[in-house]
């Protein structure tokens, strides 16, 4: 072996010296030996530039053999202690440099792990305390030095060094904020926010360090912080004087292209954006003229961005697109202000509508930029026209919503909740073990108008994880110091008594009597020849509803639901096309408002009026008249007495309340609410259209959507079923729709304002708008939000499948309970035949679906699971049945499905928020579903090997899982006391290897307090189910993987169900390997995405162990990281 080279020996020696010097410096700082620390710092500065950072990173994050006895002075703890105790700027700069290296050195996976470890060590709080003290002195010094005419060179250099140190502290805090979701709270509670506010109030905009402006913008994403900042004396007047200065010098700043000035202008407007969300601050700022000044600034930048030459628009090359950020944030501020009546009137009087009209018209003639642009600039260039269109809509006159104050006529009397405690049925409330008391206080959110509950309009539970955080963050400790001393909050769960659990023994007969094939499909006639269309029609007759049905939907009775068509590409959603759709919509809205003789609006379908003419059926009784479908007889016929389309939705899962013709071929549609709903839910639609003319472009606009964003803006299309196509031999649901657009429309529920112009209790609506050109005259078509899957279709599918079971499959269908509407809730058991001893050795899998009735994609995944388990005889599926007892609850909320609801049951509640304390009278489906889990755990002593609750996601692409990682819990006791082996990561790992539709990068494992009552977290917390998941599937399509660029179809959903089962089987196989146990635990700790000790780059838990069996995907776990420079732009939705 050749001796090491001199250079490598020198480098190694230098790296060792660097590590030793840092240790000595930290010990000296912690021992208050300042001169010794400064000497170490001087030596470090000499060797720092040429040193390799890897040994230094390993020294501070890894376990080294040379660790001293006093651990408090070494590693991350010693580093943070030194940061807080340090009083010398040079030394502190080096300490911050170490933290910065830890936050950036290495690949993305390594960086994320180290950031999580820093957050767990509460590095954020240490840095905040350090910066708070330094700012306090710097503000005082700034006031004193402002009176001094001259400064010595030494003073100037000292100030520069101090400011550079403060900048580095602020940058590191922002970096840690990408993983610490409590950054905003810590900044406020730690006293840094008050110092930032004092700094902003004391200095003019050009004297404030840009790093402090960035940090302020980052922390103001909490509405509470924005409120506290706005209360600082003199700060709002200082903001306005800053805006005056920036407006006065706008031309000079743009022409010089000084990054320093432009960044400050952007930051100032961003701060104003967040502060203006506070009502009191908004009123004062409007009084001080913020509307006029922001409009002038916006007008200046919009005018400067172009020059008109010979009626063609060309970009000004000198501006280098530096105006974009300022334009976008200023337009966002104007849109926010336009929600105030007085501010809106000011905007109109300033000519905002005319300016927007002019800009929209210019876009038509605009030439593309003359050179290649970077990706971020190109995106911003394409966002600008949309942002202008959105501001134009905000300034148009609001239109009263047609059904304001009109209650939905369908209601159901709910059973009274018994207050008397029963020894046999009443649930016994018991606090869950190891639950830390926490304060009942408002959670930090991104804006003060955001709903406080995931169940409220605009923010659903599947969306909260993506909307409430800038990125995935490790959650450690409680929600700040305010929570620590409050002992008022305890999580409670219902738990049945042993005598009550005995009632559920009948659902586990296979464990007592064995899995005998003679008991298969009890109650199902096996010899009868089944025809699905007849089966479905028969099932429709016994389905009980609140809505008085008048027909059976043709897609159901034609047995064409299960037809797999070819994948369709995402609707062309290039930014130019999307912008054109939105621009055309704005132009049409403006034209409609300005027409002297508008088209007379005509109501062509009114469910309220139809219900008034017929009695509401009793859910306790099936329909009296047989429901039929005569679409075959109606096809090709037109009603000459009607010069409009004919609508119908009174069939199973149908949802349409009103259709109004507002143009010759333009229809505005209003969806029905969930029956008895407490909060508004409008998303699911399903209706029939007839009296169709061919080769005519019809426009359908659903005008009462509530969510602020939708996948309809990202290439998603509604689905349509054509009866004519089916009769021509081409059955199935197709994605249709041109010019698909989603935007906030002009309808509002109220127009009352107080003296300050603040609109009281106003509700805004969003529109789904699309065009359809029908091919066949007299066709009958059905439109839906997603591929429908009705309760009757499920029951018919189960009957048909269970009637054809081979002798190698044991299956049984039980009725778990009756819903509030009187419909049975099926519970399916599937396993391989065997004795009771053989069955007893098999673990249990529990899979449920459709707790939210509008999430039909969950039913299609369940359909694939049922099909695979009850029909397949392949060796793999046979092995699955031999290894497990599978329990399926295919439809947890049949009443919601039947009555066309989107989210609630007939109780008016979100059933996925009732798992912690379900009520037997109001939530029977959840009450009994939870009871069978308790029976498995406490009676059978067999906790489910895997529990998966199937859902649909309305704002994300692909298919992914939510799991439970105690290290990412809101509850400190979960982090410190719950022992685990990282089992939660195994199933999503396997799915990514098996399923082309699955996206590991979209998976999340954090545990939020707002989700404590969901199935996933309740069953994990109360019954310790380590593999408890929510599977989310997109309504739209795929943004990555093999199917990238395609919309999701029923084939992909059914395949996902089959791949889920295959992944569970693979997890079971792996768990039985000899490498499991302690060795597996150590390996998982070494490679877990939540464990900071890992130095293994991009490998996932268990990747080495499976490398020999399966080709491992080495793509590292990626978090949602956002560019801090673009935080405001991502907050400013223009739709």
ABEGO torsion letter per residue (X at the ends): XBBBBAAAAAAAAAAAAAAAAAAAAAAAAAAGBAAAAAAAAAAAAAAAAABBAAAAAAAAABBBAABBABAAABEAAAAAAAAAABABAAAAAAAAAAAAAAAABEBAAAAAAAAAAAAAAGAAAAAAAAAAAAAAAAAAAAAAAAABABBBAAAAAAAAAAAAAAAAAAAAAAAAAAABAAAAAAAAAAGAAAAAAAAAAABBAAABBAAAAAAAAAAAABAAAAAAAAABBGAAAAAAAAAAAAAAAAAAAAAAGBAAAAAAAAAAAAAAAAAAABAAAAAAAAAAGAAAAAAAAAAAAAAAABBBBGGBBBBBAAAGGAAAAAAAAAAAAAAAAAABAAAAAAAAAAGAAAAAAAAAAAAAABBBBABBBBAAAAAAAAAAAAAAAAAAAAABBBBBBAABGBBBABBBBBBBBBABBBAAABBBBBBBBGBBBBBBBBBBBABAABBABAABBGBBAAAAAAAABABBBBBBEBBEAAAAABAABBBBBBBBBAAAAAAAAAAAAAAAAEBBAAABGBGBBAABBBBAAAAAAAAAAABBBABBBABBBAAAAAGAAABBBBBBBBBBABAAAAAAAAAAAAAAAAAAAABABBBBBBBABBAAAAAAABBBBBAABBBABBBBBAAAAABGBBBAABABBBBBABBBGBBBABBBBABAABBBBBBBBBBGBABBBBABBBBBBBGBBBGBBBBBBBAABABABBAAAAGBBBBBBBAAAAAAGBBEBBBBEBGBBBBBBABBABABBBAAGBBBGBBBBBBBBBBBBBABBGBBBBBBABBBBBAAAAAAAAAAAAAABBAABBBBBBBABBBAAGBBBBBBBBBBBEBAAAAAABBBBBBBBGABAABAAAAAAAAAAAAAAAABABAAAAAAAAABBBBBBABABAAAAAAGBAABBAAGBBAAAAAABBBAAABAAAAAAAAAAAAAAAAAGBBBABBBBBBBBAABBEBBBBBBBAAABABAAAAAABBBAGAAAAAAAAAAAABAABBAAABBABBBAAAAABAAAAAAAAAGBABBBBBBBBABBBABEAABGBBBBAAAAAAAAAAAAAAAAAAAAAAABAABEAAAAAAAAAABAABAABABEABBBGAAAAAAABBBBABBBBBBBBBAAAAAAAABBAX
